[in-house]
Structures are given as structure tokens and as C-alpha cells.
């Protein structure tokens, strides 16, 4: 009797579902072991005639790799972020080092420091910082899920810090002699695996220097984007990194105009800097590397057919295709174009980014200072004559 209510059930029906090893055959065992448990369940408000639930399965432990895969699928791809291939490559690098750790390891600095120590080797600080920024974005996304996948972020003043000031500003300039060597080498691509990209690479080098466009923007320019009435190239926001439409003027009597006229014959939807028939090319890395080695008279060796060329000579040459965009901007500055106009040409939302692009050669610095010195001498002579 409990609370004036009688509870009755066979002892085996109660005991065997509660870890009894065998049927209860002893009255003493029933009274000493199972009856107190029977009464305890009743007084706790549970019905002893209801079979207890089995042990709850341990919650699934989410790994770092699984968390980053969810971030890629549920946010990067679902939201249509730009450069998903680049983001995926950075996440892949993180997974290769700490992917097997539980996701909660990302809440504290040690796991991130472990990744930094591994990924930093042989890479520029800027490359490491981009990977850390992508990882920080994934952690922030995980914190604001419902329910949250992570509780904290290690990226703060006293935790992991992305040291942007440690990045080395790239100041590689392209000399006039180097430019001619590149253009000449492109026109010499008349045989072998690169015979079909020679003319295209010639046009792309000129296009990068004259338009100052990003590679992805330049490759997506179609003939219908060429405005011959105003002599400008239209860069749709869908093709631009910042998502804004912009217009890049070109000289109708310059060296870019003949390329635009020649490619116009392929039709309005043909890509100006695409393949021979106007088809779209999303990359030309192998052709660019082969062009560099040929222009600088280095031998191109590959471990397999169609593979990447040897890296050591390319490191010595140290010229990236993106450097041509920098060079085009620097030449505009040297020719007296104000920095605000250069910012519009480059499509930068922040003028500070434009300032990072602009490097002055020793010769340009010497010419500028020579002009200053000449003006000082003239002023001095005028002052002396008046005295």
C-alpha cells in the first residue's frame, strides 16, 4: 500500500527488465532487493508496471571535418558566396591537420595554433591569414546555429590573433623588357602542348596591363560588354569581386583596341580573353607557367603528361599573373592619374587597398625627386636675382 493505493505485480515482471540476471526464486531476495526499488519508483511518481526506457545513446560527437563540411554546404554554397573553390581549399587544409579532432576543440587556441604551426611552413603570412580568416568565419557561423554547434571563438585579443601587419607587401614590378619578353614568348607558342594558347596568352597579358582587371573579371568579359560608342568595358557586378557594376575605359587607338576588334568577329557572346573560338576558360595556370619559363629561358619539366611544371625556376622568376594588375595600376600613378581614379579602375571599395597596390620604382622616385630639385634650383635663382 502506498498513499492508500494498492500496487501489485509479479516480482519477475519488475526485476527482469531492471537488470536482474535470472528469475527471482527467493522470497528473501524479493523483499530485501526488489521490493524497496518497487516502492521507490512508486513514491517517485513513476508507474512500476511501465517498462523503463533503455539507456540513452551517447550524443554524436561532431568532428572538425564534419563541422567544416556542414559550413561549406549549409552556408558557403547555400548562400552563393564568391570563390567557393578558394574557400573549400582553405577548409581542406584545416581538415588535413585537425580534421579528426572534436569540433569543440575549435573553441580554444591550442587546436588553431597546431594548424598555424603546420600550415605556415613554406607559405607567406598572407596565405596563412586568409586560411585563418576562413576558419574564423566557420566558427562564427557554428556559434549562431540553433542549437549552437560551438559556444566560443578563440579569435580574440587574448586568444588567436590574425596579424595582418606581419604580411609582407608585395612590390614586384614588371619592367618594359620583361613585358616584351612575355609577349614575344607567347607568339612563339606555335608547337607542342601550348600551341593553341599562344595568341590567347599574348592578348591576356596586354588585357591585364591595360584594363587592370582581376583575372576572373577579365576572363568573363564578352564582346557584348564592349561599348564602342563610349570606348569602355562593362564589368557586371555578377562578375566583380565586390558585386558592383563598373566601367573600364580603353584607348580606341591603343594596343587593346585591335584585340577587341579582332575578337568581335566571334559574336556578341564570345569571350574576349577566352579560347580561339571565343569559348570560356576559367583558368590558364599551366599556360602562364610555361610562358614564364619560356620567356626567361628556363626549362619546363613535368613529372607527368599535363601536370604542373617544376616549381623552383618559377620561384626564382617570382612573377604572378596578378602582378600585371598591380603593374597596370602603378603605371597609371606614374603617368599622373590620381589615386581616386585608380581606385575606380581597380574596383576597390576601400582606398587603403588601392594604396597597397601602388609601388614606385627607384627610377620613378629618382625622376620625381629630380623634378623637385629642379624647381628648388629655379626658385633659388629667382630669389637671388631679386636680392
N, C-alpha and C positions, 0 to 999 in steps of 0.2 A: 504494500500500500504506500503510495506517495501522493501527498496532497489530496487525501480522501479518494484516490482513484487507484483501482487495482490494475497492475501491469502483469501480464503472464505470457511467456513464450518458451519453447523448448530451449534448453541451455545450448545445445549444439547449433541451433539456428543463429544464436547470438555469437557464440565463440568461434565457430569455424570461419566466419567471414571477417574475423578480427585476429587473424594470425595464429589461431590455435593449430598446433601441429597434428593433432589427432582428436577423434571424438572424446568428449568428457565422460568417463565411466565411474568417476568417484564423486559422491555427494560432497565430501570434504573439499575437493578441488573446486567444485561448482560454487560452494558457499564462500570459500576463502579467496578465490581468484576472480571468478567471473561475476558473482552477484554484486560486489562493490562497483565494478565497472558498469554493470547494468543500471544500478541506481544512480551512478554519477552522470550517465547520459541523460536519464530522465530529469534529474534536478537541473541539469544544464539547459533543459528546454528542447532536447533532441528526442526523436522517436526511436527507441532501440530496435523497433521492428523494420526500420528502413535500412537497407544495406548501405554501409559507408562508401563514400567515393574512393576510388583508387588514388594512389599517390600522384600528385600533380607533376606533370613533366617539367623538367628544368627549362627555364626560358632559353630560347635560342640565342646564342652569343654571336652577335654581328661582328664580322671581321672588318679590318680597314679596307680590304679589297672590295668586299661586298658593299660597304658604305659608299665608296667612291663610284662603284658601278651604278648604284641607285642614284647618286647625284648626277652622273652623266646621263642616265636615261630619263630621270624624272624632272631634271631642271635644264641641263645644257641643251639636250636635244629637244625636249618638250617645249622650251621657251624659245628655241631657234636662235641661241646665242651665236655670235660670229666666231669663226675659226674653231669649230668643234674638233677638227683634226688636231690642231695645236693643243687644245685643252686635253684631249684624250691622250696625246703623247706625254704631257706632263703628269697626268694621273697615272699612266702606265709606269713612269719612272718611280713614283711614290710606292706603287703596289709592289714593284720589284724588290724594294728594300724593306718595307714594313707592312706589306700587304697581309701577312698572316697574323699579325697582332690583333687583339680585340679592338674594336672601334673606340672603346673608352680610353685606349692608350693615347689617342689624339688630344685628350683634354689636358695633358701635361707636357711640358717641354722635352723630356728625355727622348721620346719617340721621334719628335721633329728634329732634335739635334742629331740623332742617329742617321736620319735621312740626309741632313745637311752635310755631315761628315763624308757620307758615301758619294753623294751626287756632286759635291763641289770639286772632286778630283778631275783635273783636266778641263774644267769648264770655267767660263767667265762668271764673275759675280752677278752680272745682269741675268745670265741664264738661270742661275740658282734662284735669284729673286723672283723671276717670273714663275718658276715652279712653286715657290713658297706662297706667292700671291694666289695662285690657283688653288692650292691646298687650303689656304685661309678661307677662300670663298666656299669651298665644300664644307668646311667645319661650320661656318656661319649658317649655311643652308640647313645642316643637320640640327643645329640648335633650335631652329624655329619651325621644325616639323611638329605634327600633332599625332601622337605624343613625341616629345623631343628625343632625337637619337643620341644627342650629346648634351651635356649640361654646361660645359665651359669651353672657352677657347684659350689656347696657350699663347695666342698672339696679343701681347700687351706689353706695357713698358717694362715690367719686371719678368717677362717670360721670353718668348721668341720674338725677336725684332728683325724686320726686313731692313737691312742697312743700305738704303738707296745711295747714300753719299759715298759708299765704298765702290760704286760702279765706276769703271774707267771710261771716260768719254772718248768715243771713237773719233779719230781725226784723220783717217785715211783719205787722201785726196788723189784724184786721177789726173795725171799730167797730160798735156797735149800729145806727147809722144806715145804714152800708153794708150790713149784713145785711138790713135791711128793704128797702132799695132793690133788692137782688138778688132777694129773694122776690117783691116786687111786680112787678118786670120779668118774672120767669118766668111769673107768672099773666097777664101782658099779651101773651104769645105766643099769640095767637088767630088769626093770619092769616099768610100768606106761607110761606116755606120752613120756618120753625121752629115752625109752629102745633102740630105733633104732639109737640114735645118740651117744651113749656112746663111742664106738670104734672110731667113726669119730672125736669126740672131743679130745680123747686121742692123735690121730695122729696129729690133728691141733695144739695142744699145743706144741708138740715136733717139728713140722714143723716150727712154728713161731720162736721158740728159736734157731733152727739150721740154718735156711735159712735167718732170719732177713728180710723176705719179708713183704710187706704190705698185709693186709688181702685179698684185691681184687686180687692182683697178685698171692697169694698163692692158692686161690680157683680156678684160671684159669689154673693152671699147669696140663697138661695132661701127660699121660705116654710117648707120643711121644716127649715130651720136656725133658725127662731124657736121658742124654748122659752117658751111662755106660762105654764107652771107655775112656772118659776124666774125668769121675766122676763129672759131673756138671749138674745143672738145667738151661735150657734155658728159659729166660723170654722175650717173644717177645715184641717189642715196642708197639704193639697194646694193650697189657695188662698192660703196665707200665704207671705210672703217668706222667713221663717226656717224654714218647714217644720213648725212646731209648732202643735198644736191650741190654740185659746184660746177663751174665752167672754167676751163683752162684755155687761155688764148694761145694761138700759134702764129708764127710769122708766115704769111702767104708766099713770101719769097725766100723762106729759109729752107733748110735741108729736110725738115719734116714734111713739108707740103708735097714734094714729089712722091713720097711713100704713101701719103693719104690718097693722092690721085690714082696711083697705080692700083692700090687695094680697092678703090671704089668700084672698079670694073667687076669685082666679085659679087656685087649685090649688096643691098642695104643691111641684110642680117649677117653678113660675113664679118669675121673678127679681124680688125686691122692688124693686130700683132699675133694672129693665130697661125695656122698651118698654111701650106701652099694654096689650098683651095678655100681658105677662109674658115676652116674648122677651128673650134675652140680647143686650146691647150691650157691645162690648169697648172702645168709645171714644165720647166726645162732645165732642171738642175744638172743632169748629166751633160747636156749640150753646153751649158755655161762652163762647167768644169773642164770639159775637153777644149773649149775655146780658150780658156785661160792658159792651159798647158801649151797649146799650140802658139799662142801669141807670145809667150815668154820662153819658147823653145825648150820646153820640158817634155819628157817622155811620159805618155799616158799608158799606164799598165793596169790591168784588171785581173782579179782573181777568177772571174767567170764571165762568160759572154753576157753583155748587157748590164753588168754590175757597175758599182761605183769605182771611180778611178782612185789611184793611190793618194793618200791624204797629205803626206809630208811636203811635196812640192807646192801644194795648194796653200799650206800654212805659211810657207816662205813668201809666196806671192801676196797673200793676205788681202785679197780684193773680193768683196761680196757684191752681188748684183745690186743690193740695196744701197751700196756706196754710191752708185750712179745717181740716185735720187738726192743724196747729200751733196754730191758734186754739182748737180744742176742748181740747187739752192745757193750754194756758195758762189757760183759764177754770177748768179743774179745779184747777190750782195756786192760782189766786186765791181759789177757794172753800174752800181749806183741805185739799184732798186731798194726801196725802203722795206723794212722788216715786216710791216703790216701787209704789204702786197705779197711778200714771200710766204707769209702765213696763209693767205688765201690760196695761193698756188699749191701749197703742200696739203691743204685741208686740215690744218691743226686747229683744235678748239682752244688751245692754250698757247699763248705766245712764248711761254717759257720752253715749251717743247721745240718750237721753231729755233729758239736761241741755241739749243743743244745741237741742232743740225749744222749751224753755221761755224765753219772753221776757216781761219785766214792763213794762207801760206806765208812762208818767210818772204817770198818775193812781193806779195801783195802788201804785207806790212812795211817792207822797205820802200815801195812806191808811195804808200800813203804818208809815211814819215818824211820822205824826200819832198813831197809837196808842202808839208808843214814847214820844213826847214827853209824852202824857197820863199814862202810867204813871210817868214820871220826876217829873212835877209832883206827883202824888199821894204818891209816896214822899217827896218833899222836904217836903211839907206835914206828913205824918205825923211825919217826923223833927224838924221844927221844933216841933211841938206837944208832943212828948215832952221836948224840951230845955227 
